[in-house]
Amino acid sequence: MLDAYWGGIALLLLAVGLFIAEYFTTTFGLLTAGGIASLIMGSLILFTHTPGVEVNKGLIAGVAVGVTAFAVFVVGAIIRGQRRRKATGAEGMIGTTAVAKTPLDPTGTVRAQGELWTAASEGGRVAPGEEVIITRVEALKLWVTKKSKE
């Protein structure tokens, strides 16, 4: 029977709590750094009261590196997800292409994402059939500019 030191167990539990808290807060890795430090310290002192028993330092280093790599991957994925452009709703329409169905002088109708929308031209008259770029969405009205010919 191994006699584990309660301080080491407490530090290991603190490390797990800090790792979990990192994913629900915006600390940009500070809680993970504290969790790694707590994991290493807890592992080093876990069996200090049992003579002749200690945790292999290579195992501690390997686990610390593995947990750090996983945390960096997850936090990086969370940050990339937050920075990604909105893909649905009114925010997702901005910057997309629509086709004028009626003359826009300055208001008319466009087809955007398979639907007919009331639109207002910000850059002059637009003829039917011309492509326009959606610049903003206000309520159920699109604001558009002519698509430049490239």
N, C-alpha and C positions, 0 to 999 in steps of 0.2 A: 504494500500500500504506500503510495506516494503522499508526502505531506506538503501540499502546495501552500505557498505563502499568500494570505488573503490580499495583501497589497498588490501583488502581481496579478491576481484574478481581477481585482477592481480596476487596475490599469487596462487590462485586456477588454473588459466590459466597457470602459470609457472609450477605448479606441473604436469599438463597434458602434457605439452611440454617436461618436463624432463622424464616422464614415456615413452613417445613415442621415444625420443632420445636414451633411454637406449637400446632399441631393435635393433637399427641400429649402435651402436658403441660398442667398447670393453672396457667399463669402469668397468666391474665386480661388478656392483651394486652401484657405487658411485652416478650416476645420480638418481637412485631409492631412495637412502637415502636422497638426496637433495629434490626429489619430495615429499617424505613422510613428511619431515620437512616443506616444503612449503605448503603442504596440511593441516597439523595440524595448522600452524600459520595462514594461510588464513581463515580456518574455525573458529578459535578463534576470529579473529578480523572482521569477515564478517559483523556483525550487531552491532558493538560497538557504532555507532552514532544513533541507534534507542533505546530509553529508554524502558526498560522492555522486550526487545526481545534479546534472545541469543540462540545459537545452543547448543543442549544437548551434554554435554561432553562425555557421553556414546556412542552417535551416532558417534561423531568424532573418538573416540577410535575404535569403531567397523569398521568403514570405513577404518581407517588407517591399522588395522590388516588385513582386507580383501584384500586391495590393496597390502600390503606387501606379504601376502601369495601367491597371484596371480603372483606377480613379481618374487618371488623366484622360483615358479614352472616354469614360462616361461624361465627365465634366466638359470635355471638348465637344461631344455630341450634343449636349444640352445647349452650349453656347452657339453652335452652328444652327441648331433648331430655332433659337430665339432670333438670330440675325436673318433667317430666311425670309424672303419676300412673301407677303400674304398671297395665297393662291385662290381664295374663295371670297365671295361677297363683293361689295363695292370696291374694296381696296384691291382685289384681284383683277378688276377690270381696267384699272389705270395702266396705260402704256400698251394696251392691246389694240388690235385693228378692228375697225367696223366699216361697213359699206353704206353709203348714203342711198336711201330708197326714194326720198323726195329731195327737192332742192333745199339746201340749208342757206337761208338768206334772211336773217341769221338762224332761224329755227326751222326744224323739219323732223324727219324720221330717219333713223339708221337701223341697220340690222347688226346687232352685236351678240355674239355667242348664241346664235340661232333665235334671238328674240328681237322684236321691234321695240325701239326706244325713242322717246322724244329727245332731240339733241339740239344744241346750239353751237354754231360755229364761232370760234374765237379768231379765225384768221381770214375772214371774208367769205364770199359766196362759194358753196360747194355744189357741184352738179350731181345729179343722180348717177349712181354707179361708181363714183370716185371713192377711193379708200381714205379713211380718216383715222387718226390716232386719238384715243380717249385720254384726256388730260385730267379730268376730275369728274366726280359723281356727286350730285346734290339731289337728295330725295330720289325722284324717279326721272331725273333729267341728266343727260350726259353732256359734258362740254368737250368739244373735239376741235382738232386742228387738221389741216390738210396733210396727208402723208407726202413727204418729199420724194420726188422721183430720183431714183439712184441708177 
